Amino acid sequence: MKTKGYKRFLDRMDYFNTDIEVAEILVLNSENIKGTGDLIFEKVTEDSHPILSNRQNSKGSRKIVVNHLKKTVYVAFIKEMYEEVTEYLKYILREAALNSDNPHRLVGEHKVNMSANDLLSKPTRKDIIEAIMNQIFQQLENEKSTLELIKKVKNKLGLTIDNSIITDALPYLEIRHIFVHSDGKPCEEFLAKYPDIQLDQKKRIALNSDFAKRAFSTVKILLRTMDQDMLAKEYVSSSEKME
């Protein structure tokens, strides 16, 4: 059994895993779609593809173009995976608040600001809880630490997760910040913390198919473990459970 929130994570990541495979196939087959004359690829036209139409029709030029596309897809995969993890964490906080016998534990030390009009505008208790938990999650996220975010959600919910599962997934979540804030170039502190992370010739984190598969596998295990514990603790609405 799994939650609909976990299923959404898997479904959305499937799209990006597919994009990776498409990009990799394009790299392998770039010479099979080369154009004739001055055209870098088949069916390129000056009107529809003004930038590509100015590219040289050569193997090297095609290699540059398709490899850049592949790298862009890898980076999008890493960023999207992080966003989907945060969506899942918000989801389980909301579910626990709806179903836990001690929702006060979830609020803890956090303060929530909602006006009377805000409260009265919410049509259901579920909508009120969702608004409250969204504010609390924003406060957790503002700490700018992926580890602390996961730990605090885990502690608030009282989830039983082996620390090694968090440790395995953490570098692949923290890498998102490196691509957002420093164009994929990690600082010395990050490299010392995660010595297994490889760099390319430009000192950026090396992205490839194996890297993407490891990233997805470890993060999927983390969320699956959380999901199973949420279900075991009966923190999930019956309407959110699925086989």
N, C-alpha and C positions, 0 to 999 in steps of 0.2 A: 504494500500500500504506500501511497505517496500523497502529498498535498498538491492542490492545483497551483500553488505558488512555485513549488519545485518543478512541476511539469512545465510551467511557463518559462522558467529558466532554461530547461533543456530544449524546448521548442525554439526559443529565440536564438540560442547559441547554435542550433542546427543550421540556421540560415548563414551564420558567419563561418561555421565549419565548411559549409558548401562553397561559400565565396573563396575560402582558402584553396579548396580543391580545384575550383575553376581557374584561379590565378596560376596555380602550379601547372595545370594542363596547358594554359596559354604559353607559359614559359617553355614547356617541352615541345610545343607545336608551332612556335613562332615562325619557323622557316617554312612550315606547310601552308601558311596564309600570307606569304610574302607577295607583294604586288609586282606588276610589270612596269617597265620603263622607269620613271622617277618615283613611283608610288611605293611607300614603305610596306603597306599591307593591301590586300585585295579590298575592293569596294570603297577605298578612301577617295573622297572627292574634295575639291578645294572649297566648295560652298559649305558642305556639312562638317568637314574636318580641316579647318584652316591651319591648325598647328601641325597635325600629322602630315598634311600634304606638303609641308616644308621640310619634313624630316628626310634625311638621306635614305635611299633604298639600299641598305646594307645589313649584313648580319649583325654587326656591332651596334648599329642604330636600333635595330629591333630588340636586341638584348637589353640595351639600356632602358627602353620604353617598358617592356614587359616585366623586367625585374623591379623597376620603380613601382609599377602597379602592384606586384606581389608584396613588396614591402609595405605599401600603403594599406593593403588588406590585412596584413599581420598586425600592424599598429592599431587599425580599427578594431580588430578582434580583441586585442588586449584591453583597449579602452572600454569596449562594449561589455566585455566579461565583468569588469569591475562595476560598471553601472548596473548590470543585471544582478550581481551579488548584493549591492546596496538595496535594490528593489526587493530582493528576497528577504533581507534582514528587516526592512520596514514591514513587510508582509507578516513575518512571524511575530513581530512585536504587536501588531494589530490583532492577530489571531489570539495571542496569549492574553491580551487585555480583555478580549471578548469572552474568553473561556476559562481563564485562571480564577481560582477562588481567592486570590490575593492580588488584585490589580494594583494596589497601592505600592507593592514592591517594584513594579515596573516604572512608576513615577520617581520614586526614591528622592534624591536631592534636587531634582530638576523642577524649575518653576515654569508654568505655562501661562501665557497671557492670552485670554480670550474675553472679548466684551460680551455683554448680555445679548446684544444683537447678533453676534457671531454664533452664540449658543442657540438662540431661538431660530436662527436661519437653518439649522441642521435638522433635516426631517426625521432622522432616526438616531437611536442610541449608538448604533454602529458608526454613523457619520461623525458624531461627536467624538467617539473614541479614536477614530481614524485621524481627525484633526489634531487631537491631543498628542497622539503617538508620533505624528509627523513632526510636530514641534520638538518633541523630546529627541527624535532621531536626528533632527537638524543640529541640536546642541551636541549630541554625541559626535556627529561628523565634523563639527567645527574644531574639534581637537586636532585635526590634521594627522591622525595616526591610525592607519588601518588596523594595526594590532590592537590598539586600545578600543577601537570601534567594535571589533569582533569580541574581544574579552568582555566588554561592558554589556553587549547584547547577550552573550553567553551567561554572564553572572546574573543579569536581571531576570532571565528566564530560568535560571538554575539548570542549564543544560549540561549533560555529561559528555564532554568531548575530550578525547586524548590530546594532550598538548602537541604531540608529534603531527597530528593531522592539521592543526593550525599552522605549525612551523613549516610543513611541506608546501602548503598553499600560499603562505604569506608573500614570498618573493614575487610571485606571479601577479599578485594584487598590487603590491607596492610599485611594481614596474610601470604601472599606468601613470603614476605621478611623474616618473622620470620622462616619459614621452610627452606628457602635457607641459611640464615646466622646464625641461632642459634638452628637448629634442633627442631623447634617447641616450644621452651621455650621463652615466651614473657618477656620483661623487665617490671619493675614496672610502668614505664610511660605508656606503652601500656595498662596494666591492669586498670590503673586509668582512662585512656581515654575511654576504652570500658569495663565497669564493667560487662556487660552481657555475655562476653566471658567466657566459662567454661574451667577448666583445668582438666587433668586426674591425676592419682596418682603420676605420674612422673613429674608433674608441666608443662606438655606440653599441648598445645591447644587440647581439646577433640574433636575428629572428629567422627561423626556418620551420619546416614542417614538424620536426621532432620537438622543438621548443613549444610550439602551439599545442601539440598533443599532450605533452607533460603538463603544461599550464592548465588545460581544460580538465585533464584527469584528476589532478590534485584538488582543484577547486570544486569539481563535481563531488568528490569524496567528502569534502568539508560540508557542503550543503546537504548532501544525502544523509550524513551523520546527524546534522542538526534536524533535518526533516523527520528522521526516525525517532529521535528523542522527543520532538514536539508531539508526534502521534502517540508515543508511549505515555506521555504525561497528560494526554487528553486535552491539549491546548488548542486543538484544531476543531473548527466547526464541522459538523457532519456534512454540510453542503460543500466543504472544501476538501473532502477526502475522495480519493479515487484509486482504483486498482492500477 
